[in-house]
Amino acid sequence: MQSQKKYKRIVVKIGSSLFSSKGRKLDTALVHDIAKQISALVKRGNEVVVVSSGAIALGMSILKLINRPKHLKDLQAAAAIGQHELMHVYKLALKKFNLNCAQLLLTWDDFLGLRYHNAKNTLNTLLKLKCVPVINENDSVSTEEIKVGDNDRLSAMVANLVDADLLIILSDVDGLLDRDQKVIRRVDKITGEIKALASPTRKSACVGGMVTKIEAARIAVEDRIPCVIANGGKKGIIIKVAKDPLSEGTIFLPK
Ligand code: GLU
């Protein structure tokens, strides 16, 4: 109960890799499980904001594309096709637990000036309504110059925007692995050595996004928000981490 209060407002980032299991099909069982965990947390008084990837992956699957498009306009179109499908999936899954969801599509310049405050007010109001905001980057209108670029960083910026108590980044890896492939449980300082463990040249299960996850953790801890990187495929993982952020994956602690 103590930690429920301490980590009341939680941002959960869900990566595309979790959505498409074997055969590039949407893993509906996993989405159902995520919705179940969110509803259990909301019932206990937590506030949960989801940052979810998957628009481009779902768009590609609807368009029956095997390879990720190379041109920006094709990626933007795939995102536009996939985004509402993504929301449909969340809507159906959360509805089963009597929860409403809301969509916010943000990009870099929404974190500046008046738009930052507008987004903040909207999110606070949605949370008061016990609604689950589901956020993605506004890929269909974002270009290189104005893009956050990846949802790991976006989730850290959202955690700052809503003054979250905890950021949970869910992926298909167990956390940050050391050189012996063991999960590092706790990081008190993001040193060069820690960054090197995420290097894309390193052959390990956690390559593929670990660089941006560590960057997201850096942004979060600078804002005094602890960040946990954990395996979203594990049953009950969100609840477990929300109760005790030291229990699973890798935790990055603020100074
Ligand atoms: N916004 C992208 C999408 O929904 C994903 C970006 C990311 O996974 O970092 O497809």
Residues whose N, C-alpha, C, O or C-beta is under 5 A from the ligand:
A	BS01	LIG	S16 S52 S53 G54 A55 I56 A57 N136 E137 D139 G149 D150 N151 D152
